[in-house]
Amino acid sequence: MIEQRGTPATVLITEPFQTVVASNAAKLGAPGYHCLTVPHPIWGKDEAALRELARAIAAKALAQLTL
């Protein structure tokens, strides 16, 4: 994982992929790996909706990147 090389990282996914991320993280030796989850689907949202979503998760992303 990129954090093992000293670079902060997080994963941004939509809700249906939570299980996939958890499974892959466990296989890579990082059970409980953090990720940011947003509602599904993201496609089709207009710019205003995407900006609102970004504002809603910005603080969480910053927290995960500065652990």
PDB file of N, CA, C, O and CB in Angstrom:
ATOM      1  N   MET A   1       0.831  -1.177   0.000  1.00  0.00           N
ATOM      2  CA  MET A   1       0.000   0.000   0.000  1.00  0.00           C
ATOM      3  C   MET A   1       0.877   1.241   0.000  1.00  0.00           C
ATOM      4  O   MET A   1       2.003   1.220   0.496  1.00  0.00           O
ATOM      5  CB  MET A   1      -0.946  -0.003   1.202  1.00  0.00           C
ATOM      6  N   ILE A   2       0.369   2.281  -0.540  1.00  0.00           N
ATOM      7  CA  ILE A   2       1.155   3.500  -0.704  1.00  0.00           C
ATOM      8  C   ILE A   2       1.567   4.114   0.636  1.00  0.00           C
ATOM      9  O   ILE A   2       2.618   4.749   0.725  1.00  0.00           O
ATOM     10  CB  ILE A   2       0.368   4.513  -1.510  1.00  0.00           C
ATOM     11  N   GLU A   3       0.752   3.932   1.674  1.00  0.00           N
ATOM     12  CA  GLU A   3       1.122   4.461   2.992  1.00  0.00           C
ATOM     13  C   GLU A   3       2.389   3.811   3.527  1.00  0.00           C
ATOM     14  O   GLU A   3       3.136   4.436   4.280  1.00  0.00           O
ATOM     15  CB  GLU A   3      -0.016   4.255   3.983  1.00  0.00           C
ATOM     16  N   GLN A   4       2.635   2.578   3.150  1.00  0.00           N
ATOM     17  CA  GLN A   4       3.834   1.889   3.602  1.00  0.00           C
ATOM     18  C   GLN A   4       5.093   2.554   3.057  1.00  0.00           C
ATOM     19  O   GLN A   4       6.189   2.347   3.577  1.00  0.00           O
ATOM     20  CB  GLN A   4       3.790   0.426   3.183  1.00  0.00           C
ATOM     21  N   ARG A   5       4.926   3.355   2.003  1.00  0.00           N
ATOM     22  CA  ARG A   5       6.060   4.097   1.438  1.00  0.00           C
ATOM     23  C   ARG A   5       6.084   5.538   1.928  1.00  0.00           C
ATOM     24  O   ARG A   5       6.866   6.351   1.436  1.00  0.00           O
ATOM     25  CB  ARG A   5       6.004   4.071  -0.089  1.00  0.00           C
ATOM     26  N   GLY A   6       5.212   5.861   2.914  1.00  0.00           N
ATOM     27  CA  GLY A   6       5.228   7.180   3.523  1.00  0.00           C
ATOM     28  C   GLY A   6       4.322   8.217   2.873  1.00  0.00           C
ATOM     29  O   GLY A   6       4.406   9.400   3.204  1.00  0.00           O
ATOM     30  N   THR A   7       3.463   7.800   1.959  1.00  0.00           N
ATOM     31  CA  THR A   7       2.560   8.736   1.293  1.00  0.00           C
ATOM     32  C   THR A   7       1.145   8.526   1.825  1.00  0.00           C
ATOM     33  O   THR A   7       0.586   7.439   1.675  1.00  0.00           O
ATOM     34  CB  THR A   7       2.605   8.554  -0.255  1.00  0.00           C
ATOM     35  N   PRO A   8       0.554   9.559   2.448  1.00  0.00           N
ATOM     36  CA  PRO A   8      -0.819   9.414   2.928  1.00  0.00           C
ATOM     37  C   PRO A   8      -1.774   9.132   1.763  1.00  0.00           C
ATOM     38  O   PRO A   8      -1.606   9.668   0.667  1.00  0.00           O
ATOM     39  CB  PRO A   8      -1.259  10.683   3.685  1.00  0.00           C
ATOM     40  N   ALA A   9      -2.768   8.293   2.011  1.00  0.00           N
ATOM     41  CA  ALA A   9      -3.728   7.952   0.966  1.00  0.00           C
ATOM     42  C   ALA A   9      -5.057   7.580   1.591  1.00  0.00           C
ATOM     43  O   ALA A   9      -5.133   7.247   2.774  1.00  0.00           O
ATOM     44  CB  ALA A   9      -3.205   6.801   0.090  1.00  0.00           C
ATOM     45  N   THR A  10      -6.079   7.639   0.798  1.00  0.00           N
ATOM     46  CA  THR A  10      -7.393   7.138   1.179  1.00  0.00           C
ATOM     47  C   THR A  10      -8.079   6.648  -0.085  1.00  0.00           C
ATOM     48  O   THR A  10      -7.589   6.871  -1.192  1.00  0.00           O
ATOM     49  CB  THR A  10      -8.246   8.239   1.905  1.00  0.00           C
ATOM     50  N   VAL A  11      -9.194   5.993   0.079  1.00  0.00           N
ATOM     51  CA  VAL A  11      -9.940   5.455  -1.050  1.00  0.00           C
ATOM     52  C   VAL A  11     -11.321   6.095  -1.038  1.00  0.00           C
ATOM     53  O   VAL A  11     -11.978   6.146   0.002  1.00  0.00           O
ATOM     54  CB  VAL A  11     -10.035   3.890  -0.985  1.00  0.00           C
ATOM     55  N   LEU A  12     -11.755   6.576  -2.177  1.00  0.00           N
ATOM     56  CA  LEU A  12     -13.093   7.137  -2.332  1.00  0.00           C
ATOM     57  C   LEU A  12     -13.910   6.154  -3.149  1.00  0.00           C
ATOM     58  O   LEU A  12     -13.569   5.844  -4.291  1.00  0.00           O
ATOM     59  CB  LEU A  12     -13.056   8.552  -3.012  1.00  0.00           C
ATOM     60  N   ILE A  13     -14.995   5.663  -2.553  1.00  0.00           N
ATOM     61  CA  ILE A  13     -15.823   4.659  -3.219  1.00  0.00           C
ATOM     62  C   ILE A  13     -17.294   5.003  -3.043  1.00  0.00           C
ATOM     63  O   ILE A  13     -17.663   5.824  -2.204  1.00  0.00           O
ATOM     64  CB  ILE A  13     -15.528   3.247  -2.667  1.00  0.00           C
ATOM     65  N   THR A  14     -18.123   4.356  -3.853  1.00  0.00           N
ATOM     66  CA  THR A  14     -19.553   4.452  -3.622  1.00  0.00           C
ATOM     67  C   THR A  14     -19.989   3.247  -2.792  1.00  0.00           C
ATOM     68  O   THR A  14     -19.298   2.230  -2.733  1.00  0.00           O
ATOM     69  CB  THR A  14     -20.338   4.526  -4.967  1.00  0.00           C
ATOM     70  N   GLU A  15     -21.144   3.386  -2.158  1.00  0.00           N
ATOM     71  CA  GLU A  15     -21.607   2.411  -1.172  1.00  0.00           C
ATOM     72  C   GLU A  15     -21.525   0.944  -1.594  1.00  0.00           C
ATOM     73  O   GLU A  15     -21.101   0.116  -0.788  1.00  0.00           O
ATOM     74  CB  GLU A  15     -22.998   2.717  -0.825  1.00  0.00           C
ATOM     75  N   PRO A  16     -21.909   0.587  -2.816  1.00  0.00           N
ATOM     76  CA  PRO A  16     -21.899  -0.850  -3.156  1.00  0.00           C
ATOM     77  C   PRO A  16     -20.516  -1.499  -3.127  1.00  0.00           C
ATOM     78  O   PRO A  16     -20.417  -2.726  -3.125  1.00  0.00           O
ATOM     79  CB  PRO A  16     -22.489  -1.041  -4.518  1.00  0.00           C
ATOM     80  N   PHE A  17     -19.458  -0.709  -3.106  1.00  0.00           N
ATOM     81  CA  PHE A  17     -18.108  -1.264  -3.174  1.00  0.00           C
ATOM     82  C   PHE A  17     -17.433  -1.410  -1.814  1.00  0.00           C
ATOM     83  O   PHE A  17     -16.257  -1.767  -1.747  1.00  0.00           O
ATOM     84  CB  PHE A  17     -17.260  -0.402  -4.051  1.00  0.00           C
ATOM     85  N   GLN A  18     -18.154  -1.143  -0.737  1.00  0.00           N
ATOM     86  CA  GLN A  18     -17.579  -1.259   0.601  1.00  0.00           C
ATOM     87  C   GLN A  18     -17.058  -2.669   0.881  1.00  0.00           C
ATOM     88  O   GLN A  18     -15.976  -2.832   1.445  1.00  0.00           O
ATOM     89  CB  GLN A  18     -18.616  -0.875   1.648  1.00  0.00           C
ATOM     90  N   THR A  19     -17.808  -3.661   0.495  1.00  0.00           N
ATOM     91  CA  THR A  19     -17.401  -5.050   0.736  1.00  0.00           C
ATOM     92  C   THR A  19     -16.147  -5.401  -0.048  1.00  0.00           C
ATOM     93  O   THR A  19     -15.265  -6.091   0.465  1.00  0.00           O
ATOM     94  CB  THR A  19     -18.532  -6.012   0.366  1.00  0.00           C
ATOM     95  N   VAL A  20     -16.062  -4.934  -1.282  1.00  0.00           N
ATOM     96  CA  VAL A  20     -14.889  -5.206  -2.118  1.00  0.00           C
ATOM     97  C   VAL A  20     -13.642  -4.581  -1.496  1.00  0.00           C
ATOM     98  O   VAL A  20     -12.595  -5.224  -1.418  1.00  0.00           O
ATOM     99  CB  VAL A  20     -15.104  -4.666  -3.555  1.00  0.00           C
ATOM    100  N   VAL A  21     -13.753  -3.333  -1.056  1.00  0.00           N
ATOM    101  CA  VAL A  21     -12.607  -2.662  -0.439  1.00  0.00           C
ATOM    102  C   VAL A  21     -12.195  -3.386   0.838  1.00  0.00           C
ATOM    103  O   VAL A  21     -11.007  -3.617   1.063  1.00  0.00           O
ATOM    104  CB  VAL A  21     -12.939  -1.186  -0.136  1.00  0.00           C
ATOM    105  N   ALA A  22     -13.155  -3.739   1.665  1.00  0.00           N
ATOM    106  CA  ALA A  22     -12.840  -4.431   2.913  1.00  0.00           C
ATOM    107  C   ALA A  22     -12.159  -5.770   2.644  1.00  0.00           C
ATOM    108  O   ALA A  22     -11.197  -6.128   3.324  1.00  0.00           O
ATOM    109  CB  ALA A  22     -14.112  -4.645   3.739  1.00  0.00           C
ATOM    110  N   SER A  23     -12.650  -6.499   1.668  1.00  0.00           N
ATOM    111  CA  SER A  23     -12.066  -7.793   1.328  1.00  0.00           C
ATOM    112  C   SER A  23     -10.635  -7.643   0.807  1.00  0.00           C
ATOM    113  O   SER A  23      -9.733  -8.366   1.230  1.00  0.00           O
ATOM    114  CB  SER A  23     -12.930  -8.502   0.286  1.00  0.00           C
ATOM    115  N   ASN A  24     -10.441  -6.707  -0.105  1.00  0.00           N
ATOM    116  CA  ASN A  24      -9.102  -6.498  -0.663  1.00  0.00           C
ATOM    117  C   ASN A  24      -8.134  -5.984   0.389  1.00  0.00           C
ATOM    118  O   ASN A  24      -6.973  -6.392   0.414  1.00  0.00           O
ATOM    119  CB  ASN A  24      -9.160  -5.522  -1.831  1.00  0.00           C
ATOM    120  N   ALA A  25      -8.596  -5.097   1.252  1.00  0.00           N
ATOM    121  CA  ALA A  25      -7.724  -4.585   2.312  1.00  0.00           C
ATOM    122  C   ALA A  25      -7.268  -5.729   3.217  1.00  0.00           C
ATOM    123  O   ALA A  25      -6.096  -5.807   3.583  1.00  0.00           O
ATOM    124  CB  ALA A  25      -8.452  -3.498   3.143  1.00  0.00           C
ATOM    125  N   ALA A  26      -8.186  -6.603   3.571  1.00  0.00           N
ATOM    126  CA  ALA A  26      -7.828  -7.745   4.419  1.00  0.00           C
ATOM    127  C   ALA A  26      -6.809  -8.647   3.729  1.00  0.00           C
ATOM    128  O   ALA A  26      -5.858  -9.114   4.357  1.00  0.00           O
ATOM    129  CB  ALA A  26      -9.080  -8.552   4.783  1.00  0.00           C
ATOM    130  N   LYS A  27      -7.014  -8.890   2.434  1.00  0.00           N
ATOM    131  CA  LYS A  27      -6.070  -9.728   1.682  1.00  0.00           C
ATOM    132  C   LYS A  27      -4.684  -9.100   1.607  1.00  0.00           C
ATOM    133  O   LYS A  27      -3.678  -9.804   1.523  1.00  0.00           O
ATOM    134  CB  LYS A  27      -6.594  -9.978   0.273  1.00  0.00           C
ATOM    135  N   LEU A  28      -4.639  -7.755   1.639  1.00  0.00           N
ATOM    136  CA  LEU A  28      -3.359  -7.053   1.567  1.00  0.00           C
ATOM    137  C   LEU A  28      -2.750  -6.811   2.945  1.00  0.00           C
ATOM    138  O   LEU A  28      -1.735  -6.126   3.072  1.00  0.00           O
ATOM    139  CB  LEU A  28      -3.535  -5.732   0.849  1.00  0.00           C
ATOM    140  N   GLY A  29      -3.372  -7.372   3.966  1.00  0.00           N
ATOM    141  CA  GLY A  29      -2.827  -7.242   5.314  1.00  0.00           C
ATOM    142  C   GLY A  29      -3.209  -5.956   6.011  1.00  0.00           C
ATOM    143  O   GLY A  29      -2.525  -5.536   6.944  1.00  0.00           O
ATOM    144  N   ALA A  30      -4.291  -5.318   5.577  1.00  0.00           N
ATOM    145  CA  ALA A  30      -4.726  -4.064   6.200  1.00  0.00           C
ATOM    146  C   ALA A  30      -6.215  -4.111   6.529  1.00  0.00           C
ATOM    147  O   ALA A  30      -6.984  -3.282   6.042  1.00  0.00           O
ATOM    148  CB  ALA A  30      -4.426  -2.869   5.275  1.00  0.00           C
ATOM    149  N   PRO A  31      -6.625  -5.074   7.350  1.00  0.00           N
ATOM    150  CA  PRO A  31      -8.041  -5.144   7.694  1.00  0.00           C
ATOM    151  C   PRO A  31      -8.478  -3.854   8.374  1.00  0.00           C
ATOM    152  O   PRO A  31      -7.734  -3.280   9.169  1.00  0.00           O
ATOM    153  CB  PRO A  31      -8.322  -6.355   8.603  1.00  0.00           C
ATOM    154  N   GLY A  32      -9.666  -3.411   8.065  1.00  0.00           N
ATOM    155  CA  GLY A  32     -10.163  -2.169   8.654  1.00  0.00           C
ATOM    156  C   GLY A  32      -9.646  -0.917   7.977  1.00  0.00           C
ATOM    157  O   GLY A  32      -9.805   0.184   8.504  1.00  0.00           O
ATOM    158  N   TYR A  33      -9.022  -1.073   6.803  1.00  0.00           N
ATOM    159  CA  TYR A  33      -8.481   0.070   6.083  1.00  0.00           C
ATOM    160  C   TYR A  33      -9.564   1.117   5.879  1.00  0.00           C
ATOM    161  O   TYR A  33     -10.701   0.788   5.541  1.00  0.00           O
ATOM    162  CB  TYR A  33      -7.892  -0.366   4.733  1.00  0.00           C
ATOM    163  N   HIS A  34      -9.211   2.360   6.085  1.00  0.00           N
ATOM    164  CA  HIS A  34     -10.174   3.447   5.988  1.00  0.00           C
ATOM    165  C   HIS A  34     -10.508   3.789   4.536  1.00  0.00           C
ATOM    166  O   HIS A  34      -9.678   3.640   3.639  1.00  0.00           O
ATOM    167  CB  HIS A  34      -9.641   4.676   6.700  1.00  0.00           C
ATOM    168  N   CYS A  35     -11.716   4.240   4.331  1.00  0.00           N
ATOM    169  CA  CYS A  35     -12.121   4.723   3.019  1.00  0.00           C
ATOM    170  C   CYS A  35     -13.231   5.750   3.211  1.00  0.00           C
ATOM    171  O   CYS A  35     -13.872   5.815   4.260  1.00  0.00           O
ATOM    172  CB  CYS A  35     -12.590   3.547   2.100  1.00  0.00           C
ATOM    173  N   LEU A  36     -13.434   6.531   2.193  1.00  0.00           N
ATOM    174  CA  LEU A  36     -14.535   7.488   2.185  1.00  0.00           C
ATOM    175  C   LEU A  36     -15.634   6.902   1.315  1.00  0.00           C
ATOM    176  O   LEU A  36     -15.390   6.500   0.178  1.00  0.00           O
ATOM    177  CB  LEU A  36     -14.077   8.901   1.661  1.00  0.00           C
ATOM    178  N   THR A  37     -16.824   6.857   1.847  1.00  0.00           N
ATOM    179  CA  THR A  37     -17.936   6.274   1.120  1.00  0.00           C
ATOM    180  C   THR A  37     -18.963   7.352   0.799  1.00  0.00           C
ATOM    181  O   THR A  37     -19.373   8.122   1.668  1.00  0.00           O
ATOM    182  CB  THR A  37     -18.579   5.132   1.928  1.00  0.00           C
ATOM    183  N   VAL A  38     -19.364   7.389  -0.449  1.00  0.00           N
ATOM    184  CA  VAL A  38     -20.382   8.334  -0.897  1.00  0.00           C
ATOM    185  C   VAL A  38     -21.556   7.560  -1.476  1.00  0.00           C
ATOM    186  O   VAL A  38     -21.414   6.395  -1.845  1.00  0.00           O
ATOM    187  CB  VAL A  38     -19.805   9.326  -1.946  1.00  0.00           C
ATOM    188  N   PRO A  39     -22.720   8.207  -1.555  1.00  0.00           N
ATOM    189  CA  PRO A  39     -23.896   7.521  -2.093  1.00  0.00           C
ATOM    190  C   PRO A  39     -23.697   7.105  -3.548  1.00  0.00           C
ATOM    191  O   PRO A  39     -22.962   7.734  -4.309  1.00  0.00           O
ATOM    192  CB  PRO A  39     -25.123   8.415  -1.978  1.00  0.00           C
ATOM    193  N   HIS A  40     -24.365   6.045  -3.892  1.00  0.00           N
ATOM    194  CA  HIS A  40     -24.318   5.500  -5.250  1.00  0.00           C
ATOM    195  C   HIS A  40     -25.641   5.807  -5.936  1.00  0.00           C
ATOM    196  O   HIS A  40     -26.679   5.732  -5.278  1.00  0.00           O
ATOM    197  CB  HIS A  40     -24.037   3.959  -5.239  1.00  0.00           C
ATOM    198  N   PRO A  41     -25.662   6.138  -7.186  1.00  0.00           N
ATOM    199  CA  PRO A  41     -24.529   6.351  -8.088  1.00  0.00           C
ATOM    200  C   PRO A  41     -24.044   7.797  -8.033  1.00  0.00           C
ATOM    201  O   PRO A  41     -24.759   8.692  -7.582  1.00  0.00           O
ATOM    202  CB  PRO A  41     -24.913   5.982  -9.524  1.00  0.00           C
ATOM    203  N   ILE A  42     -22.843   7.998  -8.490  1.00  0.00           N
ATOM    204  CA  ILE A  42     -22.294   9.348  -8.544  1.00  0.00           C
ATOM    205  C   ILE A  42     -22.450   9.942  -9.944  1.00  0.00           C
ATOM    206  O   ILE A  42     -22.543  11.157 -10.116  1.00  0.00           O
ATOM    207  CB  ILE A  42     -20.815   9.339  -8.132  1.00  0.00           C
ATOM    208  N   TRP A  43     -22.475   9.059 -10.932  1.00  0.00           N
ATOM    209  CA  TRP A  43     -22.636   9.545 -12.303  1.00  0.00           C
ATOM    210  C   TRP A  43     -24.025  10.170 -12.434  1.00  0.00           C
ATOM    211  O   TRP A  43     -24.976   9.775 -11.759  1.00  0.00           O
ATOM    212  CB  TRP A  43     -22.439   8.385 -13.346  1.00  0.00           C
ATOM    213  N   GLY A  44     -24.105  11.128 -13.295  1.00  0.00           N
ATOM    214  CA  GLY A  44     -25.385  11.780 -13.527  1.00  0.00           C
ATOM    215  C   GLY A  44     -25.649  12.958 -12.610  1.00  0.00           C
ATOM    216  O   GLY A  44     -26.616  13.693 -12.815  1.00  0.00           O
ATOM    217  N   LYS A  45     -24.812  13.153 -11.606  1.00  0.00           N
ATOM    218  CA  LYS A  45     -24.992  14.302 -10.717  1.00  0.00           C
ATOM    219  C   LYS A  45     -24.451  15.547 -11.414  1.00  0.00           C
ATOM    220  O   LYS A  45     -23.428  15.498 -12.096  1.00  0.00           O
ATOM    221  CB  LYS A  45     -24.275  14.075  -9.343  1.00  0.00           C
ATOM    222  N   ASP A  46     -25.153  16.660 -11.230  1.00  0.00           N
ATOM    223  CA  ASP A  46     -24.675  17.894 -11.843  1.00  0.00           C
ATOM    224  C   ASP A  46     -23.542  18.484 -10.998  1.00  0.00           C
ATOM    225  O   ASP A  46     -23.244  17.997  -9.908  1.00  0.00           O
ATOM    226  CB  ASP A  46     -25.834  18.916 -11.998  1.00  0.00           C
ATOM    227  N   GLU A  47     -22.925  19.529 -11.516  1.00  0.00           N
ATOM    228  CA  GLU A  47     -21.759  20.113 -10.849  1.00  0.00           C
ATOM    229  C   GLU A  47     -22.081  20.588  -9.439  1.00  0.00           C
ATOM    230  O   GLU A  47     -21.278  20.401  -8.525  1.00  0.00           O
ATOM    231  CB  GLU A  47     -21.219  21.272 -11.665  1.00  0.00           C
ATOM    232  N   ALA A  48     -23.234  21.195  -9.253  1.00  0.00           N
ATOM    233  CA  ALA A  48     -23.611  21.684  -7.922  1.00  0.00           C
ATOM    234  C   ALA A  48     -23.720  20.532  -6.924  1.00  0.00           C
ATOM    235  O   ALA A  48     -23.263  20.655  -5.788  1.00  0.00           O
ATOM    236  CB  ALA A  48     -24.945  22.449  -7.989  1.00  0.00           C
ATOM    237  N   ALA A  49     -24.308  19.434  -7.330  1.00  0.00           N
ATOM    238  CA  ALA A  49     -24.442  18.273  -6.450  1.00  0.00           C
ATOM    239  C   ALA A  49     -23.080  17.667  -6.118  1.00  0.00           C
ATOM    240  O   ALA A  49     -22.844  17.248  -4.984  1.00  0.00           O
ATOM    241  CB  ALA A  49     -25.340  17.217  -7.097  1.00  0.00           C
ATOM    242  N   LEU A  50     -22.194  17.621  -7.096  1.00  0.00           N
ATOM    243  CA  LEU A  50     -20.853  17.097  -6.846  1.00  0.00           C
ATOM    244  C   LEU A  50     -20.065  17.995  -5.911  1.00  0.00           C
ATOM    245  O   LEU A  50     -19.322  17.510  -5.057  1.00  0.00           O
ATOM    246  CB  LEU A  50     -20.101  16.931  -8.152  1.00  0.00           C
ATOM    247  N   ARG A  51     -20.223  19.295  -6.066  1.00  0.00           N
ATOM    248  CA  ARG A  51     -19.547  20.234  -5.153  1.00  0.00           C
ATOM    249  C   ARG A  51     -20.059  20.061  -3.728  1.00  0.00           C
ATOM    250  O   ARG A  51     -19.278  20.079  -2.776  1.00  0.00           O
ATOM    251  CB  ARG A  51     -19.759  21.695  -5.617  1.00  0.00           C
ATOM    252  N   GLU A  52     -21.355  19.895  -3.583  1.00  0.00           N
ATOM    253  CA  GLU A  52     -21.948  19.690  -2.262  1.00  0.00           C
ATOM    254  C   GLU A  52     -21.412  18.405  -1.636  1.00  0.00           C
ATOM    255  O   GLU A  52     -21.077  18.376  -0.452  1.00  0.00           O
ATOM    256  CB  GLU A  52     -23.489  19.639  -2.358  1.00  0.00           C
ATOM    257  N   LEU A  53     -21.334  17.364  -2.421  1.00  0.00           N
ATOM    258  CA  LEU A  53     -20.797  16.093  -1.946  1.00  0.00           C
ATOM    259  C   LEU A  53     -19.332  16.250  -1.529  1.00  0.00           C
ATOM    260  O   LEU A  53     -18.923  15.741  -0.486  1.00  0.00           O
ATOM    261  CB  LEU A  53     -20.931  15.011  -3.035  1.00  0.00           C
ATOM    262  N   ALA A  54     -18.560  16.944  -2.332  1.00  0.00           N
ATOM    263  CA  ALA A  54     -17.141  17.170  -2.014  1.00  0.00           C
ATOM    264  C   ALA A  54     -16.996  17.958  -0.714  1.00  0.00           C
ATOM    265  O   ALA A  54     -16.141  17.645   0.115  1.00  0.00           O
ATOM    266  CB  ALA A  54     -16.438  17.920  -3.169  1.00  0.00           C
ATOM    267  N   ARG A  55     -17.821  18.966  -0.542  1.00  0.00           N
ATOM    268  CA  ARG A  55     -17.769  19.738   0.709  1.00  0.00           C
ATOM    269  C   ARG A  55     -18.106  18.863   1.911  1.00  0.00           C
ATOM    270  O   ARG A  55     -17.516  19.010   2.981  1.00  0.00           O
ATOM    271  CB  ARG A  55     -18.736  20.931   0.644  1.00  0.00           C
ATOM    272  N   ALA A  56     -19.048  17.963   1.728  1.00  0.00           N
ATOM    273  CA  ALA A  56     -19.479  17.101   2.826  1.00  0.00           C
ATOM    274  C   ALA A  56     -18.396  16.120   3.266  1.00  0.00           C
ATOM    275  O   ALA A  56     -18.366  15.730   4.433  1.00  0.00           O
ATOM    276  CB  ALA A  56     -20.715  16.339   2.421  1.00  0.00           C
ATOM    277  N   ILE A  57     -17.511  15.715   2.367  1.00  0.00           N
ATOM    278  CA  ILE A  57     -16.490  14.724   2.724  1.00  0.00           C
ATOM    279  C   ILE A  57     -15.088  15.314   2.855  1.00  0.00           C
ATOM    280  O   ILE A  57     -14.159  14.600   3.234  1.00  0.00           O
ATOM    281  CB  ILE A  57     -16.468  13.629   1.694  1.00  0.00           C
ATOM    282  N   ALA A  58     -14.918  16.580   2.556  1.00  0.00           N
ATOM    283  CA  ALA A  58     -13.581  17.189   2.578  1.00  0.00           C
ATOM    284  C   ALA A  58     -12.896  17.057   3.934  1.00  0.00           C
ATOM    285  O   ALA A  58     -11.718  16.705   3.994  1.00  0.00           O
ATOM    286  CB  ALA A  58     -13.675  18.654   2.204  1.00  0.00           C
ATOM    287  N   ALA A  59     -13.607  17.330   5.015  1.00  0.00           N
ATOM    288  CA  ALA A  59     -13.005  17.247   6.348  1.00  0.00           C
ATOM    289  C   ALA A  59     -12.610  15.808   6.683  1.00  0.00           C
ATOM    290  O   ALA A  59     -11.566  15.575   7.292  1.00  0.00           O
ATOM    291  CB  ALA A  59     -13.977  17.789   7.410  1.00  0.00           C
ATOM    292  N   LYS A  60     -13.444  14.845   6.286  1.00  0.00           N
ATOM    293  CA  LYS A  60     -13.121  13.437   6.533  1.00  0.00           C
ATOM    294  C   LYS A  60     -11.885  13.022   5.738  1.00  0.00           C
ATOM    295  O   LYS A  60     -11.025  12.297   6.240  1.00  0.00           O
ATOM    296  CB  LYS A  60     -14.317  12.533   6.166  1.00  0.00           C
ATOM    297  N   ALA A  61     -11.808  13.488   4.501  1.00  0.00           N
ATOM    298  CA  ALA A  61     -10.635  13.161   3.671  1.00  0.00           C
ATOM    299  C   ALA A  61      -9.376  13.739   4.292  1.00  0.00           C
ATOM    300  O   ALA A  61      -8.357  13.053   4.380  1.00  0.00           O
ATOM    301  CB  ALA A  61     -10.812  13.696   2.228  1.00  0.00           C
ATOM    302  N   LEU A  62      -9.431  14.970   4.717  1.00  0.00           N
ATOM    303  CA  LEU A  62      -8.277  15.612   5.331  1.00  0.00           C
ATOM    304  C   LEU A  62      -7.852  14.846   6.592  1.00  0.00           C
ATOM    305  O   LEU A  62      -6.663  14.629   6.823  1.00  0.00           O
ATOM    306  CB  LEU A  62      -8.596  17.088   5.672  1.00  0.00           C
ATOM    307  N   ALA A  63      -8.824  14.447   7.389  1.00  0.00           N
ATOM    308  CA  ALA A  63      -8.506  13.690   8.601  1.00  0.00           C
ATOM    309  C   ALA A  63      -7.818  12.379   8.269  1.00  0.00           C
ATOM    310  O   ALA A  63      -6.866  11.994   8.949  1.00  0.00           O
ATOM    311  CB  ALA A  63      -9.770  13.421   9.407  1.00  0.00           C
ATOM    312  N   GLN A  64      -8.280  11.687   7.238  1.00  0.00           N
ATOM    313  CA  GLN A  64      -7.668  10.408   6.874  1.00  0.00           C
ATOM    314  C   GLN A  64      -6.276  10.606   6.287  1.00  0.00           C
ATOM    315  O   GLN A  64      -5.416   9.734   6.415  1.00  0.00           O
ATOM    316  CB  GLN A  64      -8.551   9.660   5.876  1.00  0.00           C
ATOM    317  N   LEU A  65      -6.054  11.733   5.655  1.00  0.00           N
ATOM    318  CA  LEU A  65      -4.745  11.970   5.032  1.00  0.00           C
ATOM    319  C   LEU A  65      -3.714  12.542   5.990  1.00  0.00           C
ATOM    320  O   LEU A  65      -2.530  12.618   5.663  1.00  0.00           O
ATOM    321  CB  LEU A  65      -4.899  12.899   3.865  1.00  0.00           C
ATOM    322  N   THR A  66      -4.164  12.946   7.172  1.00  0.00           N
ATOM    323  CA  THR A  66      -3.235  13.534   8.144  1.00  0.00           C
ATOM    324  C   THR A  66      -3.206  12.767   9.457  1.00  0.00           C
ATOM    325  O   THR A  66      -2.890  13.331  10.504  1.00  0.00           O
ATOM    326  CB  THR A  66      -3.608  14.977   8.411  1.00  0.00           C
ATOM    327  N   LEU A  67      -3.534  11.489   9.403  1.00  0.00           N
ATOM    328  CA  LEU A  67      -3.532  10.653  10.622  1.00  0.00           C
ATOM    329  C   LEU A  67      -2.182  10.644  11.286  1.00  0.00           C
ATOM    330  O   LEU A  67      -2.005   9.994  12.317  1.00  0.00           O
ATOM    331  CB  LEU A  67      -3.943   9.224  10.298  1.00  0.00           C
TER     332      LEU A  67
END
